C-alpha cells in the first residue's frame, strides 16, 4: 500500500527539525502547538518511523530516520515551490533559505566574497553560514543542519561527495624579525626550523595534517603553543613566540597583536590542502545549493 504525506506536514517537520523545539516551531509557523504535534504524529504514522527523540531538558533531536527525511525533503519542497510559481506564471526565481557550512579558518577569506556574489545573482535567497571545525561540519552535514559545506578535505570520508575548488600548499610563517624574513622570496626547508618553537593550529584533522608535514621530512616539531584560532597563530608568530605552518595567505602581514608576519615557500614537496564543497552522498541537492556551488566554482574553481 502506497504511503502518503502532505507538503504541509513536510514543512512542519522541517521547521521542528531546524529549531529542535515544538513551541518555537509553532510560533514560527503561526500555528498552534497541538496542530503541529498532530501533523507530525500523522507523518510518523504514515512513514512508520519515529522522526524525533524527545529529550525532557534539551528539546527534540532527529532520529536516523528523521535525518534521512530531512536530507531528502529539502529538494522536494523546493521543487514544489517552483512548480507553484510556474503555474501562477511567476517565473522560477530561486527564493528561500540556504544554510551552508564553512570551515572556521576559511570563513573570513571566503564567506564575504561568496555572499556578495551570490546575493547579487540570487537576491531572493537568504544565505546563512554555519561555521565550525572539520568534525563539527561533518556532523552538521549528516544531521541536515546544512546542505553542503565549504571545507578542507581532511577527515572527509566515503559517506560524502566532494568537489575540489582549490589546492593550497602549506607555507612556513615567521615573524618579520626572524632571520629568514630578510629574504622573503627565497624558499626554505622545513629542516631549517628543527629545534625552533612551533605554534600549532590545534583543530581536529587540521593538527594531524600539520604534524604529518614534519614526519615527512624526518623531524619532530618542538610544539610550544597549541591554539585554535587562525589569527591567534599569526599573532603568536608576529610577537616572536615561534614559527608556524599555515595554508591560507592574507593580503597583508599585520596581526591583531601588532607586529608582522612573513610567509615563506617550502622547498619540500608537501601535500596541499584541498578546499572542497562537500555534500552527503545520496541526498538530492536543491537548486539553491547548486546555484551556490556554481558561484563558488566561478570564484575559486581552479582545482577541479
ChimeraX attribute file (.defattr): number of C-alpha atoms within 10 A of each C-alpha:
attribute: neighborCount
match mode: 1-to-1
recipient: residues
	/A:1	3
	/A:2	4
	/A:3	9
	/A:4	8
	/A:5	14
	/A:6	11
	/A:7	13
	/A:8	13
	/A:9	17
	/A:10	20
	/A:11	15
	/A:12	23
	/A:13	25
	/A:14	20
	/A:15	18
	/A:16	25
	/A:17	23
	/A:18	16
	/A:19	15
	/A:20	18
	/A:21	16
	/A:22	21
	/A:23	17
	/A:24	14
	/A:25	22
	/A:26	19
	/A:27	11
	/A:28	13
	/A:29	14
	/A:30	10
	/A:31	13
	/A:32	13
	/A:33	16
	/A:34	12
	/A:35	12
	/A:36	22
	/A:37	17
	/A:38	12
	/A:39	19
	/A:40	21
	/A:41	15
	/A:42	14
	/A:43	22
	/A:44	19
	/A:45	13
	/A:46	13
	/A:47	15
	/A:48	11
	/A:49	13
	/A:50	16
	/A:51	24
	/A:52	21
	/A:53	13
	/A:54	14
	/A:55	9
	/A:56	7
	/A:57	6
	/A:58	9
	/A:59	14
	/A:60	19
	/A:61	20
	/A:62	21
	/A:63	16
	/A:64	16
	/A:65	15
	/A:66	22
	/A:67	20
	/A:68	17
	/A:69	19
	/A:70	24
	/A:71	23
	/A:72	17
	/A:73	21
	/A:74	21
	/A:75	19
	/A:76	15
	/A:77	17
	/A:78	18
	/A:79	14
	/A:80	12
	/A:81	16
	/A:82	18
	/A:83	15
	/A:84	14
	/A:85	14
	/A:86	13
	/A:87	9
	/A:88	9
	/A:89	9
	/A:90	11
	/A:91	12
	/A:92	12
	/A:93	12
	/A:94	17
	/A:95	16
	/A:96	12
	/A:97	13
	/A:98	18
	/A:99	18
	/A:100	23
	/A:101	27
	/A:102	26
	/A:103	23
	/A:104	20
	/A:105	20
	/A:106	17
	/A:107	18
	/A:108	12
	/A:109	13
	/A:110	16
	/A:111	17
	/A:112	11
	/A:113	13
	/A:114	18
	/A:115	18
	/A:116	11
	/A:117	16
	/A:118	20
	/A:119	14
	/A:120	10
	/A:121	14
	/A:122	16
	/A:123	15
	/A:124	13
	/A:125	16
	/A:126	15
	/A:127	19
	/A:128	14
	/A:129	17
	/A:130	18
	/A:131	21
	/A:132	19
	/A:133	19
	/A:134	25
	/A:135	15
	/A:136	15
	/A:137	26
	/A:138	24
	/A:139	12
	/A:140	20
	/A:141	21
	/A:142	22
	/A:143	21
	/A:144	24
	/A:145	19
	/A:146	24
	/A:147	26
	/A:148	29
	/A:149	28
	/A:150	29
	/A:151	28
	/A:152	27
	/A:153	21
	/A:154	17
	/A:155	14
	/A:156	19
	/A:157	11
	/A:158	9
	/A:159	12
	/A:160	16
	/A:161	16
	/A:162	23
	/A:163	18
	/A:164	20
	/A:165	22
	/A:166	18
	/A:167	19
	/A:168	17
	/A:169	16
	/A:170	23
	/A:171	23
	/A:172	19
	/A:173	25
	/A:174	27
	/A:175	25
	/A:176	21
	/A:177	16
	/A:178	16
	/A:179	9
	/A:180	17
	/A:181	17
	/A:182	11
	/A:183	11
	/A:184	14
	/A:185	11
	/A:186	12
	/A:187	16
	/A:188	18
	/A:189	14
	/A:190	21
	/A:191	14
	/A:192	9
	/A:193	17
	/A:194	15
	/A:195	12
	/A:196	15
	/A:197	18
	/A:198	22
	/A:199	24
	/A:200	26
	/A:201	25
	/A:202	17
	/A:203	18
	/A:204	15
	/A:205	16
	/A:206	21
	/A:207	14
	/A:208	14
	/A:209	17
	/A:210	19
	/A:211	17
	/A:212	16
	/A:213	20
	/A:214	16
	/A:215	11
	/A:216	14
	/A:217	14
	/A:218	12
	/A:219	16
	/A:220	15
	/A:221	20
	/A:222	15
	/A:223	16
	/A:224	13
	/A:225	15
	/A:226	15
	/A:227	14
	/A:228	17
	/A:229	15
	/A:230	17
	/A:231	15
	/A:232	17
	/A:233	26
	/A:234	29
	/A:235	21
	/A:236	25
	/A:237	27
	/A:238	27
	/A:239	18
	/A:240	17
	/A:241	18
	/A:242	24
	/A:243	24
	/A:244	24
	/A:245	23
	/A:246	20
	/A:247	17
	/A:248	15
	/A:249	14
	/A:250	10
	/A:251	6
	/A:252	9
	/A:253	15
	/A:254	16
	/A:255	18
	/A:256	12
	/A:257	13
	/A:258	11
	/A:259	18
	/A:260	20
	/A:261	25
	/A:262	24
	/A:263	23
	/A:264	21
	/A:265	17
	/A:266	17
	/A:267	13
	/A:268	14
	/A:269	11
	/A:270	15
	/A:271	14
	/A:272	15
	/A:273	20
	/A:274	20
	/A:275	23
	/A:276	24
	/A:277	23
	/A:278	25
	/A:279	23
	/A:280	22
	/A:281	14
	/A:282	12
	/A:283	19
	/A:284	15
	/A:285	20
	/A:286	19
	/A:287	16
	/A:288	22
	/A:289	20
	/A:290	12
	/A:291	15
	/A:292	23
	/A:293	22
	/A:294	14
	/A:295	17
	/A:296	21
	/A:297	18
	/A:298	12
	/A:299	14
	/A:300	16
	/A:301	18
	/A:302	11
	/A:303	14
	/A:304	12
